[in-house]
Amino acid sequence: MNKYFLTTPIYYVNDKPHIGHAYTTIIADVVARYYRQKFGFDNVFYLTGTDEHGAKIAASAVKAGKTPQEFCDDVSDIFKSKWQELNLSYNHFVRTTDKQHEAVVQEVLTRLKSAKTPLGNEVIYQGEHEGLYCVGCEAYVKPEDLVNGKCPFHNKEPELIKEKNWYFRLSDYAEILKEKITNKEPRVLPEQRETEVLSFIEHGLEDIAISREKVEWGIPIPFDPKQTTYVWIDALVNYISALQYPNGDDFKKYWPANVQFLAKDILKFHCLIWPALLLALDLPLPNTLFVHGFFTLNGQKMSKTLGNVIDPSDMVAEFGVDATRYLIISQFPFGDDGDVKQNDFVTKFNADLANGIGNLVSRVIGMTEKYCDLTVPEKQFTAELNLSEFWQNIDRNYQDFKINENIKAVWDLISWCDGYIDSNKPWALAKEGKQTEVEQILFNLLEIIRNISLAIEPFLPTTAQKISEALNCDLNFVKKEEVIKPKTKLNKVEPLFLRK
Ligand code: MSP
């Protein structure tokens, strides 16, 4: 069946949303919109949300002088409103404090308690452990992973903790995980991430604690209510609780996920622990786990302490919604690490949006007004440009999540149009009275612009809408093969992006 289920990580509410979180969420939105065009609105489920339990969140609530629940409600609302501001079209926003989610976590734990590993052992057992715990990661860390005694992700010294906990027998899943990942079930992309995951398995998988003794802000373990669920187990379950696992219609329709997006900081949780949990629950594994890189800002890690965190709303105020989406995702190839240079935002805005697509659309509509009474000429498409090849390429790139290749493909088309206008000079032809030739050129350009509006819809949805209104045609992917209709009266268009 043609359905598509995609997820982002659920974000910790101890941090306000910044453009790092927005990055993953916008990419997922692009992919969701593309598949809605392909499979229809009712066959795509795009999930995001907030991760609200654990020691780190409880400590942040105390600091803010609020109860954990009040604190989570407030920050979760901020995430929602930022995502709405960015026109992110998620279908469901899951919160780990949702009663329904909490019930599913308990259901999952109950099932795990009676399950057996592939080696015939109990999946869950009780054990005692002493180790270094990084509250930032909400995970035990190994001394060899530390840099100068500090967690490299959070720049903080971990605490030594000793607890009696429930354990998940991850070690028994090493072989089967190796086999599944090598067979690309799931595909771990980009490929170097698959190698990384396999090398973790080679080095040996340790069992993990799935409960906490001394953390109150969490979901009680159903068979040992004095303990709470380890926040990562709680969080991972969101991907199925949001679909109403085990009996919900959404679960039946949408699981397994087509793609789950995450960044490299949480690779082990998603590419090892999550698939192992699913195997223990006897559930199919996601088709693709896409592990993207981290971006730095002006060469530095974004952090509250450095004070260089960009709030997406500030960008929206400066550039508008569509441009913000575009500027955040277009700086470097999806998957890689990259640096976002704030100074480049204005340059890129002017080059790609104001002078690029904005200028092309104004020019072509302007010429159609001047030379063809703002009406699509009665011609057929004759440009030496293979639009079906363009679309095949777009489709292929989406399958591999090569989002930036698609952005490039659109901008190549824009440059092609600019070149086509400059070399054919419709204004000169009009002066010479060559009206048929002018009409032919404008027809070709209008048809290409219609295709451009469809292709940009996933990342520049409002701009696509404005273009399709100007062209007076449906922004309808199902009809993308239908050529623009001759004699259609066009609408004048305001500049799409004003040069800065
Ligand atoms: N709550 C966990 C995830 C649980 S999922 C079951 C968590 N939350 S987080 O708030 O720390 O979000 C991490 C995610 O935010 C990264 O995996 C990535 O998707 C996104 N990013 C946060 N900062 C980022 C950058 N600077 N660059 C790219 N992505 C960034 O981990």
Residues whose N, C-alpha, C, O or C-beta is under 5 A from the ligand:
A	BS01	MSP	P9 I10 Y11 Y12 G20 H21 Y23 T24 D51 A235 L236 L262 A263 I266 G293 F294 F295
